[in-house]
Amino acid sequence: MKGKGGAFSPRLFGGGLWSMMAMGQFYLFSLVLGTLGSLCVLFTVYWVQHWRGGFGWDGTNLMFNWHPVLMVTGMVVLYGAASLVYRLPQSWVGPKLPWKLLHAVLHLVAFILAVLGLVAVFNFHYHNRISNLYSLHSWLGITAVALFACQWLLGFTIFLLPWASLSLRSLLKPIHVFSGAIILSLSMASVLSGINEKLFFSLKNATAPYSSLPPEACFANITGMLVVAFVGIVLYILLVSSWKRPEPGVLTDRQLRFQLGPGSRPYPVAYMPVASGPSQ
């Protein structure tokens, strides 16, 4: 990390303004993401509360209404937030174990909410003698939850417990990351198809058909677009390599700038320059 004569390179320690801009860009994305995630949940709650009658746990439509709220909260918002734990600059320095625990706990809470969402819809179907798992929406949803369960167990046994070797973790890490993105994408597809399916089932009378885009349909469609925006930003942050937790011995330009803010201490690893610039 040092230049000639032991002095730190201007490339590394210059550009304090750009360092602050890079940091600000990350936290701007985080602010937008937090706002979108909150809106996804709030809009879903308002939709079922205002147009679908609210909530209950009695086998009626009121019980079904827990299903979209719990699935959006668990399989989209909390799942997306848990996926980004290692993108936080604070997670790049110090021991990794606390961040592993946070990552695992957030995913576990998301999984519990998803299971409760499935219980709500299966109980509703049982009490009303409706068939289960016949629609594309249900296939997408159950596949996402099943893969999620496998993903969490794999992560717990391989990446959280200390028995696995570094070579095994290195081999499975790309699969783990890719599977996470697939599960989030499946969850988004399931939510969108579920919103559409619910509107088709509910808005079929002559006074307010779905095709006339009544207020409920417009509001639910907007909720779906919020989900798309949230998932899109999560996937973008996951794909930006310079926001990933640095591998041992390597720092990209942007990661280094994050570490070289005012009063900060450099991350104690070697520096490897990469092709990046302000536009990336």
C-alpha positions in Angstrom: 0.0 0.0 0.0 3.0 2.3 0.2 4.7 4.2 -2.6 8.4 4.9 -3.1 10.3 5.9 0.0 7.7 4.4 2.3 5.2 7.2 1.6 1.6 6.3 1.0 0.6 6.5 -2.7 -1.4 9.6 -3.7 -3.6 7.2 -5.8 -4.7 5.5 -2.5 -5.0 8.5 -0.2 -5.8 11.3 -2.6 -9.3 12.0 -3.7 -11.0 12.4 -0.3 -13.9 14.0 -2.1 -14.4 11.0 -4.3 -14.1 8.7 -1.2 -17.0 10.6 0.4 -19.0 10.5 -2.9 -18.5 6.7 -3.1 -19.6 6.3 0.4 -22.6 8.6 -0.1 -23.6 6.6 -3.3 -23.7 3.4 -1.3 -25.8 4.8 1.5 -28.1 6.6 -1.0 -28.8 3.2 -2.5 -29.4 1.8 1.0 -31.8 4.7 1.9 -33.8 4.1 -1.4 -33.8 0.4 -0.7 -35.1 0.8 2.9 -37.8 3.2 1.7 -38.9 0.8 -1.1 -38.9 -2.2 1.3 -41.0 -0.3 3.8 -43.4 0.8 1.1 -43.8 -2.8 -0.2 -44.9 -4.0 3.2 -47.1 -0.9 4.0 -48.8 -1.0 0.6 -49.6 -4.7 0.9 -51.0 -4.2 4.4 -53.1 -1.3 3.3 -54.4 -3.2 0.2 -55.7 -6.1 2.2 -56.9 -3.9 5.1 -58.7 -1.4 2.9 -60.1 -3.5 0.1 -60.0 -7.1 1.3 -61.5 -6.7 4.8 -58.4 -6.9 7.1 -57.0 -9.8 9.0 -58.1 -12.9 11.0 -57.1 -16.4 11.7 -60.4 -18.2 11.3 -60.1 -20.0 7.9 -61.9 -17.2 6.0 -60.7 -14.6 3.5 -59.4 -12.7 6.5 -56.9 -15.5 7.2 -55.9 -15.6 3.6 -55.0 -11.9 3.8 -52.0 -12.8 6.0 -50.5 -14.7 3.1 -49.5 -11.8 0.8 -48.3 -9.6 3.8 -46.1 -12.4 5.3 -44.7 -13.5 1.9 -43.8 -10.0 0.8 -42.3 -9.2 4.2 -40.4 -12.5 4.5 -39.5 -13.7 1.0 -38.9 -10.3 -0.5 -38.0 -7.5 1.9 -36.3 -9.4 4.8 -34.7 -11.8 2.4 -33.3 -9.0 0.3 -32.0 -7.1 3.4 -30.3 -10.3 4.7 -28.6 -10.8 1.4 -26.9 -7.4 1.6 -25.3 -7.8 5.0 -21.9 -8.4 3.6 -22.2 -5.3 1.3 -22.2 -2.9 4.3 -18.7 -1.3 4.6 -18.8 -1.9 8.3 -18.8 -5.6 7.7 -15.4 -5.4 5.8 -13.3 -4.8 8.9 -12.9 -7.1 11.9 -14.2 -10.6 12.6 -16.7 -12.0 10.1 -18.7 -14.2 12.6 -21.0 -11.4 13.9 -22.0 -10.6 10.4 -22.5 -14.3 9.6 -24.9 -14.6 12.6 -26.8 -11.5 11.5 -27.1 -12.9 8.0 -28.3 -16.2 9.3 -30.8 -14.8 11.8 -32.4 -12.4 9.3 -32.8 -15.2 6.8 -34.3 -17.4 9.6 -36.8 -14.8 10.5 -37.7 -14.4 6.8 -38.1 -18.1 6.5 -40.4 -18.3 9.6 -42.6 -15.5 8.1 -42.8 -17.4 4.8 -43.8 -20.6 6.6 -46.6 -18.7 8.4 -47.7 -17.3 5.1 -48.0 -20.8 3.7 -49.9 -22.0 6.8 -52.3 -19.2 6.3 -53.1 -20.0 2.6 -53.2 -23.8 3.1 -55.6 -23.4 6.1 -57.7 -21.1 4.0 -57.8 -23.6 1.2 -58.6 -26.4 3.6 -61.5 -24.7 5.3 -63.0 -23.6 1.9 -62.3 -26.9 0.1 -60.0 -25.2 -2.5 -57.3 -27.2 -4.2 -53.7 -26.5 -3.4 -50.7 -26.0 -5.7 -52.5 -25.9 -9.0 -51.5 -22.5 -10.3 -48.2 -21.2 -11.6 -48.2 -18.7 -8.8 -48.3 -21.6 -6.2 -45.6 -23.5 -8.1 -43.3 -20.5 -8.1 -43.9 -19.8 -4.4 -43.5 -23.3 -3.1 -40.3 -23.7 -5.2 -38.9 -20.5 -3.8 -39.6 -21.5 -0.2 -38.2 -25.1 -0.7 -35.0 -23.7 -2.2 -34.8 -21.2 0.6 -34.9 -24.0 3.2 -32.1 -25.8 1.4 -30.1 -22.6 1.0 -30.4 -21.8 4.7 -29.4 -25.3 5.8 -26.4 -25.3 3.4 -25.3 -21.9 4.7 -25.7 -22.9 8.3 -23.8 -26.2 8.0 -21.1 -25.0 5.6 -20.5 -21.3 6.3 -21.6 -20.8 9.9 -20.4 -24.0 11.6 -16.6 -24.3 11.8 -16.1 -27.8 10.5 -16.0 -27.0 6.7 -12.6 -26.5 5.1 -11.7 -23.2 3.3 -11.5 -25.0 0.0 -15.1 -26.4 0.4 -16.4 -23.0 1.3 -14.6 -21.4 -1.6 -16.1 -24.0 -3.9 -19.7 -23.6 -2.7 -19.7 -19.8 -2.1 -20.5 -18.9 -5.8 -23.3 -21.4 -5.8 -24.6 -20.0 -2.5 -24.6 -16.4 -3.9 -26.1 -17.4 -7.2 -28.9 -19.5 -5.5 -29.7 -16.5 -3.3 -30.3 -14.3 -6.4 -32.4 -17.0 -8.0 -34.6 -17.4 -4.8 -35.1 -13.7 -4.6 -36.1 -13.6 -8.3 -38.5 -16.5 -7.9 -40.0 -14.7 -4.9 -40.6 -11.6 -6.9 -42.2 -13.6 -9.7 -44.4 -15.4 -7.2 -45.5 -12.1 -5.6 -46.3 -10.5 -9.0 -48.3 -13.5 -10.2 -50.0 -13.7 -6.8 -51.1 -10.1 -7.0 -52.4 -10.6 -10.5 -54.2 -13.8 -9.6 -55.9 -12.2 -6.6 -57.1 -9.3 -8.7 -58.5 -11.7 -11.4 -60.4 -13.7 -8.7 -61.7 -10.6 -6.8 -62.4 -8.0 -9.5 -64.8 -10.0 -11.8 -68.1 -8.3 -11.2 -69.7 -6.1 -13.8 -69.4 -2.8 -11.9 -65.6 -2.9 -11.3 -63.9 -5.5 -13.5 -60.1 -5.7 -13.5 -60.1 -4.5 -17.1 -61.5 -1.2 -16.1 -58.6 -0.6 -13.7 -60.6 0.3 -10.5 -58.7 2.0 -7.6 -57.9 -1.4 -6.0 -56.3 -2.8 -9.2 -54.3 0.4 -9.7 -53.1 0.3 -6.1 -52.2 -3.4 -6.3 -50.4 -2.9 -9.6 -48.3 -0.1 -8.0 -47.5 -2.4 -5.1 -46.2 -5.0 -7.6 -44.0 -2.3 -9.3 -42.6 -1.4 -5.9 -41.6 -5.0 -5.4 -39.9 -5.0 -8.8 -38.0 -1.9 -8.0 -36.9 -3.3 -4.6 -35.7 -6.6 -6.0 -34.0 -4.8 -8.9 -31.9 -2.6 -6.6 -31.0 -5.6 -4.4 -29.8 -7.6 -7.4 -27.8 -4.6 -8.6 -26.0 -4.1 -5.3 -25.3 -7.9 -5.2 -23.7 -7.7 -8.6 -21.5 -4.7 -8.0 -18.2 -6.4 -7.2 -16.6 -3.4 -5.6 -19.3 -3.4 -2.8 -18.6 -7.0 -1.9 -16.7 -7.9 1.3 -13.1 -8.0 0.3 -11.5 -11.4 -0.1 -8.3 -11.9 2.0 -5.5 -10.0 0.4 -7.5 -8.0 -2.1 -9.1 -4.5 -2.1 -10.6 -2.9 -5.1 -10.4 0.8 -5.7 -13.9 1.6 -4.3 -13.4 -0.7 -1.3 -10.2 1.1 -0.5 -11.9 4.5 -0.8 -14.5 3.3 1.6 -11.8 2.3 4.1 -9.9 5.6 3.7 -12.5 8.0 5.0 -11.5 10.8 7.4 -10.0 9.3 10.5 -10.2 5.7 9.3 -7.5 3.1 9.4 -6.6 1.2 6.2 -7.8 -2.4 5.9 -4.7 -4.5 6.6 -4.4 -6.3 3.4 -2.6 -5.9 0.1 -4.1 -3.5 -2.5 -4.9 -4.8 -6.0 -6.0 -2.1 -8.4 -8.9 -2.9 -10.8 -10.4 -1.1 -13.7 -13.1 1.1 -12.1 -14.1 4.7 -12.2 -16.7 7.2 -11.0 -19.3 5.9 -13.4 -19.2 2.3 -12.0 
